[in-house]
Amino acid sequence: MQPIVLSQRWTLRRQLTILSILFLGLSGAALWLVVQLFESLEGAVVARNQRELAFANTRLIKLFWESNIGQTPKPGKPLAELSNDALTVFPRVEGGFYLLQQDQLLGYAYPTHGGPVPKKDIPPAERDTILQLTRRATSQGLPQELVLHPGLDILVLRADPLPLWGAVWTMKRMPHLEDRNQNVLSVFVVLGILVVGVWTFYIALQLQWGVQRLQQSIKAMEEDKASLIPPLPAEMGLLGTAINSMQYHRQELEQRLHRVERLASLGQLVAGVAHEVRNPLASMRLNLQYTERQLKKQGITTLPIASLLEQVDRLEMLVRRLLYFDQNQQEEMVTTSLEAIAFESVSLLRLKAEEQGVTLFYRSAEPLPQVPLRRRELGQVMVNLILNAIQASPPESEVEVGVSQEQDYLVTWVKDNGAGLAPEERDRIFDPFYSTKPQGTGLGLAISHEIVTRHGGHIDFKSQPGCTVFSVYLPKNHNDG
């Protein structure tokens, strides 16, 4: 079963960030829960309540001495009022006094009882226990504590001596009930930990599945250059897209390299043939011219010597064009601007465009730097590309020429609105002697490609019905060596 491909909003980095935040939050909640559970243990609760009873007894003793210094305390209501005032701030604490002279528990109060009728009597079940605890505190002069477990409650008692008078005592009940809030919190913490664990496992599966698919796809690319990486989740998908883009560039560069290698081989062959044909043509021209002069002396003018010379001139022109493939027939470089070459080519062919009913215009851009270029050869490239665009454009259409900069390249391009190139024409468009025009020689683009390659650049084209763009890329810094 393959994992669901998430949208780019749920990237692995974002999921891991959320996961980390949840993990820290759950860890904090778990720590707090542990502290709460620890504090809820009986020993901790008892100790806390014993401290509270100690504070309550101290307050009872303080109010007693403040109210009865130098006087004999009166049993009944005054002591009950003191107890009530002292224990008001201690929830669920009840207590009172033990007077040694009367050997009785007096002044009982339970101000935080909360019932409809205030409690005024000491609970009978604990009366004897309280009396024994206060007697012991009085006789020993030391605080006494006692923890009882009657039934489902926990009962904490404390008695502190009241010098010369007896003792004070307090008592607090704690129900042995389960804390539902802590149980609910525990359930949520456990569920949260499970969710985080499952999510972590799911992310691990995505990573494992994504890496495995990447490995398989890259291996397939090595065997089949047309193979691409399928869509993958999150960052894996971005990585796959980047590899696919590299694969596209690799295929484009390989096609360009094959084209250059093929044209280089054909160019060498064509240049060699041109050199071999050049000398015989020169000899044929000289012989024809000599024959023409001799025939004129004899008054013979019916032979087609002039037509033969015209054909020889055509062959010589073809040979000169073929010699562009000869590496030794290179023009010297001059420092100039590609923009000036493109603009000059547009100016030369503007009249030709008007004759064809085509609007030729130049799109100006930011000034380009001047670099070493073969001005005449690149001018021939531009003239050839523009002329092809004009011939491919229907009447009342436009041909656009422009220049720009892209990273380390100077770029000039020619755009037309013609029918475009057929798929079978695109692979052979730069081959020598291959032409899509009835009267074409098939050398224009081949020679243009050779010239641009000598500059260390390349020609690319994009063609579809209604729009074809030829772009010439020339490096800004080209070492002619």
N, C-alpha and C positions, 0 to 999 in steps of 0.2 A: 504493500500500500504506500503510495507516494504522498509526502506531506503536501498540504494545501499551499499554493503559491500566494504569499501575502503581498499586499500593495506596498509601494515604496514608503508609505508612511510608517509601516511596521517593519523597519529595517532591523537587522540583528543587533546593531549597536543600540538602537532605541529600546528594543526588548531587553537587552542586557542591562541598560541603565535603569529601566523600570524594575527589572528583577532585583538589581542591587538595592534600590530604594525599598522595595517590599521586604527584602531579606533583612535590611537594617531595622525597618519598622517592626517586623515580626520578632526579630531578636530582642529589640527593646521591650516589646509587649511580653515576650516569654520571660525576660529578666524581671520585669515588674510583677508578673504572675508568680514567679518563684518567690520573690520577696513577700508578696501577699500571702502565699501559701505558708511560707515560713512563719510570718507573723501570726497567721491563723492557728498555728499549733497551740495546743493547750498550755504548754509551758510558757510560751511567749505571752499568751492572753492573760494567764494568771499573774505573771510578773507585772504586766502593765496595770492590771487592776489592783494589785497589791500596792504599787506606787501611788495609784489614785486614792486608795483608802488611807495611806499614810498622810497624804496631803489633806484629806478630809479630817482625819483625827487632829492634825496640827491646827487646823482652823477651829475645830471644836474647843481645843485647849486654849487657843488664843482668845476666842470670844468669852470663854468661861472666866478667865482671869481679868479680862477687861471689864466684865460686868459684875464680878463678885469679890473684888479685892477688899479685904477687911470686913467682909460681911459673911454671914452664914447663909449659904445658898438655900433657897426655898424649894421644896419638892413641888412637882406638878408643872404648872403652866410656864413659869419663867424658864426652866430648863428646856421645856419643849420648844419654846420660842427660840432659845439659843441654838438648839439642834436644827430647827427649821431654817434659821438664817444661815447657819454654817453649811448645810448640805444642799442648799438651793442650786449651787453652781456645779454640783456633781451628779450627773444623770444616773438614775437607777441605784443610788446609794442611800441606804437607811442606817440609822444609828441613834446613839444617845449617850447617857452617862450611867456610871455605876458609883454610888456613894457608899463608902465603907461603913459609916455610922449606921445607916439604915440597912445595909447589906441588901440593897435593892437596885434594880435597873430602873432609872428614872429619865424623864425628858426624851422619850422616844419620838422620832420624827422621820417621815418619808416624803419630803416635799415634791419629789419628781415622780411620784407614783403614777399620776395620770388617770386614775380611776374617777368615777363620778363622786365617790365619797372618800375624803382623805383618810389614810390609815393612821390609827392612833394607838394600836395595840401591837406589842411585839409578837411575831409569829410564834405560836405555841410550840411548834416542832423544834425550833432552834433556841427557845428561851433558856433551857438548862445549859445548852452548849455555850451560849453567850455568857451566861452567869459564871460558869467555870473559867472561861477564858479571861474575863475581867478580874476575877479574884486572883488568878495566877499572875496577871500583869501587875496587880496592886501589891501582892505579897513579894514578888521578885523585883519590882521596880523596873521591869524591862518590857519592851513591846512584845506582844504575842500575836502570831499569825496561825491561821488554820484554814485548810482547803478541804471541803467536803464534796462528795458526789452523790447527793440524794436523788435517786431516780435519773431523770434525763438532764438535770441541771448540774451546774458547777457552782458551788457556794464558797465565796472567799470572805473570811472574817479577820478582823484586826482589832486588837485592843492595845491602847497606850496608857501608861500610868499617869494619873493626875495626882502629883505629890500632895500628901496630907489629906486628900479628899477621896481618892479612889481611882477611877479610870474612865476613859472614853472608849467607845467602841463604834465600829462601822461594819457594814455587811453589804455584799453585792451578789446578785444572782446572774449567772450567765447561762442562757439556754444552749443545750447541745444540739443546735439545729444546723443543717447544712446550708452553706452560702450559695444560693442559686446563681447570683451574679457571677461569682467566680467560676461556677460550673459552665455557664453560658460562655464566658470569656475563654475558658479552656477549650471549649468546642470550636470557637471561632479561630483560636490560635492554631489548633490542630488542623482544621480545614485549610487555613492559610498556608501552613507549612506543606500540606499535601498539594495544594494548587501550585505553589512555587516549585515543589519537587517535580510535578508533572510537566510544568512549563519548561523547567530546566532540561528535562529529558527530551521534550519535543524540540527545543533549540539544538540540543546535541544531535538529534536525528536529522534535523535540517542541515546542520554542518556536515555530518557524515555523508548524507545523501548528495549534498551539493558538491563536496569534494570528489566523491566517487563519479558523479556525472561529468565533472570537469576533466578528470583523468581519462574517462572513456572517450569523451569528445575530442580531447587533444590527441589521443592515440588515433582516433578515426581521422583527424585532420592530417596526420602524418601519412596515412594510407590513401586518403582521398582528399585532394586539395579543395574540392568543392564543398566539403563537409563543414557544417557550422555548429556552434554550441546552441542547444535548445534553450528556451526560457527557463531561468532558475529563480528561486526566491531570494528577495532582499539583496544583500551585498554580493551574493554569488551571481545574481542576475547582472549586476553592474560589471562584475569581473568578466562574465561571459560575453557581455556586449563589447567590452574593451578588446577581448581576444578576437571576437568576430570582426571588429573594425581593423585590427592588425592583420587578420586573414585577408580582408578585402584589399588592403594596401599591399600585402604580399602578392596577391594574385595580379594586381595592377602592375606592380614593379616587375613581376616575372613576364607578364605579357609585353611590357615595354622593353625588357631586356631581350626577349626572343625577337621582337620586331627589329631592335637595333642590330642584333647578331645577323638576322636574315638580310637586312638592308646592307650591312657591312659586307657580307659575302657577295651579294648581288652588285654592290657598288664597286668592289674590287674587280669583279668580272667585267662589268660594263666599262670601267675606266681603262682596263687593259685592252678591251676590244676597241675603244675609241682611239687609243694611242696607235694601235695597229692600222686602223682605218684612215687615220689622219694623213699619213704620208702617201698612200696610194691616191687619196682624193686630190692632194696637191699635185701629184704627177698627172692625174687625169685632167685637171684644170689647165695645166700648162700645155699638155698635148692638144686639148680641144681648142685652146686659144691659138696655138700655132696652126692647127688645121684650118681654123676659120680664116686666118689671115691669108693662107695659101689659096684657099678656095676663092676668096674675094679677088685675088690677083688674076685668077683664071676666069672670073666672071660667074662662078657657080654660087648661087644663093638659095638653091632649093633645099639643101640639106638642113635639118633642124639642129644646127649647132647651138643656137641661142637657147633653145629649150633644154638641151643637154647641160649647158652651163648653169641654167637655173636650177636644175635638179642637183647638180654638184654643190651649188650654194646651199640648198636645203640640207644636204647631207653634212656640209661643214658646220652649219648652224646647229644641227643635232649633235655633232661631235663636240662642239664647244659646250653645249649644255651637259653632255655626258661627263665632260672633264671636271664638273663640280664634285664628282665622286672620287677624284684623285686627291689624296692628302697633300700632294706637292703643289697643287694649284690653289693655294689659299691666299686670300687677301690680307694685307697688313691691317692690324687693329688700330683704331683711332679713338680718342676719348670723345664721346658724344652721348646724347640722350636718346633713349628708346622712344620717348615721347616725340622728339623731332622726326625720327625715322617714320613713325606711324602717321604723324600729321602730313608729312611730305608725300607718303604713299596715297593718303586719302585725296590730297590735292591733285595728284597725277590722274586719278581714276574718277574724279567727280563728273567729268564730261561723259565718260563711258557709261557711268550709272544713269545719267540723264537720258542718254540715247536708249537705254533699256527700260526707261520709265521707272527707275528705282531711285529712292531717296537715300543718298549716302551721307552720313554725318559722323562727326568725331565727338566723342564724349570726353570733355576735359576733366582732369583730375588734379590732385596735388602735384606739384612739380617733382619729377623724378631725378635722382642723382645722375651725374654724368659718369659713365664707366667705359672701359675699353671695349669697343664693339667693332665688328666688320660691317661698316655702314652700308656699303653697296650690296653685300650678300643678304643682310637682314632686310634691306629695302626690297630686294627681289622676293624674299619670303613673304613680306607684307603685301606686295603687289599681287603675288600669286594667290594668297588667301582671300584678299578683297575681290579679285577678279572672279575667283570661283564662287564667292558668295553672291556677287552680282548676277552671274550666269544662272545660279540656282534659284534666284528670287523671282517670284511672279511680278508682273507690272503693278505699279502703285503700292509696292511694299517698301520696306526699309532695310538697310544694311547699316549696322552700328559697329563702330571701331572705337576701342578705348584702351587705356593703359592703367595699371595700378601696381601696388606693392603688396606682396604677401610674404611675410617673414624674411627669408634670405633670397627671395626671387623678385625680379622685375617681370611683370606679366603684361602682355598685349593680347587682345582678343578681338575676334571678328564674329559678329552674330548676324544671321540672316533668317528670313521667314519662309524658307523653301520647304520642299516636301520631305527633306531629311534623307538620311542614308538607310538603305535596306540592310537587314542583319547580315546578309552574305557579303555586303560591300565593306563592312566596317573592318574586318580582319585584313583586307587586301588594299585598303585605301592608300597606303604608303608604298606599296610595291611598285618598282619601276615598270613602265609600259602597261600598267593597269589603269584604265580610265573609265569613268561613267559617262563621258561625253563622246558623241560620235566622232568629232574632229579632234579629240584630245590625243596627246602623245603618251600620257601616263607618266610624265617625268616631273611635273610641277611639284606635287606633294612629296615625291621621293627626294628630289633635290632640296626642297625646303626642310625636310626632316634631317637630311645630311648636314645642312648648314647649321641648324639649331643644335644638333648633337655635337658638332665641333665646338660650339660655344659652351659646352657642358650643360646644356639645357634639354628640354624635351617639349614635344607637342602633344597636347591632349585634345580630345573633342567629345562633345556630348551632342547627340542627335536624336531628334524625335520629330514626328510630323508637325510642321509649322515652326520649328526652331532648331537651328544647328549652330553650335558655338565651337570655333577652333581657338585654342588658347596656346600661346607660346610662352614658356617659362624659361627665363635666362637668369643664371645666378649673378648676384651683385658683385661677388668677388670671384672672378674666373681666372685661373692660371693658364695662360695659353700654352705653356709647355706641356 
